Amino acid sequence: MTHWKVRYSPLPEQFADVDEVMKEIREHLVTCQFTLGPPVQQFERSFADVIGTRHAIGVGSGTDAIMLALKAAGVQPGDEVITAANTFIATVGAIHAAGARPVLVDVTPSYNIDPRLIEAAITPRTRALVPVHYAGEPAEMAPIMAIAARHGLPIVEDACHAIQAHEHGRRAGTFGVAGCFSLHPLKNLNVWGDGGVITTDSDEIAGTLRLLRNHGLRSRDEVEILGHNSRLDSIQAIVGNWLIRQMDDITATRIRYAAMYDRAFAAIADSVTIPVRRPDVKSVYHLYMVTAERRDELYRYLHAQGVEAKIHYPIPLHLQPALARFGYARGDFPVTERLAGRLISLPLDQHLTEDAVAYCAQTVLDFYRR
Ligand SMILES: *Cc1c(COP(=O)(O)O)cnc(C)c1O
């Protein structure tokens, strides 16, 4: 077992009580329908209901969700696609996999793409915008939607962190032509491997996505377009169907624990900065992140005290070797670079106890008050 007092990943606890879902998996396996099939359709229907879209399409991963949605939105090789500089590599990898060039835009101190900087990044080759609802906090969608409309650009949302997040009553995954979600084991709604979902209200985009995820096959014998092999496995859909029933509780618990941290850190505002909590916005705290003075020292202290804090991420994407070809340099995205040196993520999930959250918060307070 772990030596942590408070571990980061809740998966061991999730696996502690799985008899019900294992029985469903065993019952399904005898049908030998391992790809697509009724569990996937059921999951897609439940997911569409949770987000409030006409369609949800299960795919192989969140990365594939973004790549396929970009293709369905008409992105072609040689196009440019704008996204946030402060994101996980998957966003940029998906844009590249769709054949496009990722164009990064700096973020606000609250981690999401800065709408005031987007228009300067638009060129005649720009074909789509990919705002990321980072850490579970919706991007500032009103100005982003206005820019998209002004330039005739589709929005594909990277909502991988943001299932059930709202901005002014509108849910993440419903702003763009498509919303892209990840079911990776560490996401708020997970399966036991890789998986992803795309939400859309467009019958046309949904139809294209159903082709794109399954080799472009219209029927067993007829190939309509060149596609991919990116389906949500039936077994994973069964796991998804089991966990999606707990979604409201998962989200509510995350929000409650985030509020505990926020209250505790209000007392050390000189040392720990909580991002702006906008009114009428529901963050679902995929990551509970703050910026901290002496971050690396705090991180080591937390680990020494048994708190498995994480850093998402110490090296900004534009300074990664894989992105050297795009010609970015240190200084290009000052807010993102500053965040990389200061962000820290604390354990936060539905399986933690209140005592565990209180211990993590107290340990941060202890560090600054020693
Ligand atoms: C997890 C994640 C994705 C997609 O990840 P997969 O592991 O492919 O499901 C995309 N964008 C962001 C910001 C993510 O954190």
The ligand as a Tripos MOL2 file, in Angstrom:
@<TRIPOS>MOLECULE
LIG
   15    15     1     0     0
SMALL
NO_CHARGES

@<TRIPOS>ATOM
      1 C1         -6.9210   14.4860  -20.6110 C.3       1 LIG1
      2 C2         -6.9530   15.6140  -21.5630 C.ar      1 LIG1
      3 C3         -7.2780   15.4420  -22.9200 C.ar      1 LIG1
      4 C4         -7.5540   14.1220  -23.5710 C.3       1 LIG1
      5 O1         -6.8940   13.0950  -23.0220 O.3       1 LIG1
      6 P1         -7.0610   11.5480  -23.3250 P.3       1 LIG1
      7 O2         -6.0810   10.9800  -22.3680 O.co2     1 LIG1
      8 O3         -6.6890   11.3510  -24.7550 O.co2     1 LIG1
      9 O4         -8.4580   11.0970  -23.0610 O.co2     1 LIG1
     10 C5         -7.3710   16.5820  -23.7030 C.ar      1 LIG1
     11 N1         -7.1580   17.8010  -23.1910 N.ar      1 LIG1
     12 C6         -6.8540   17.9990  -21.9090 C.ar      1 LIG1
     13 C7         -6.6700   19.3990  -21.4110 C.3       1 LIG1
     14 C8         -6.7040   16.9140  -21.0600 C.ar      1 LIG1
     15 O5         -6.3340   17.1010  -19.7860 O.3       1 LIG1
@<TRIPOS>BOND
     1     1     2 1
     2     2     3 ar
     3     2    14 ar
     4     3     4 1
     5     3    10 ar
     6     4     5 1
     7     5     6 1
     8     6     7 2
     9     6     8 1
    10     6     9 1
    11    10    11 ar
    12    11    12 ar
    13    12    13 1
    14    12    14 ar
    15    14    15 1
@<TRIPOS>SUBSTRUCTURE
     1 LIG1         1 GROUP 0 **** ****
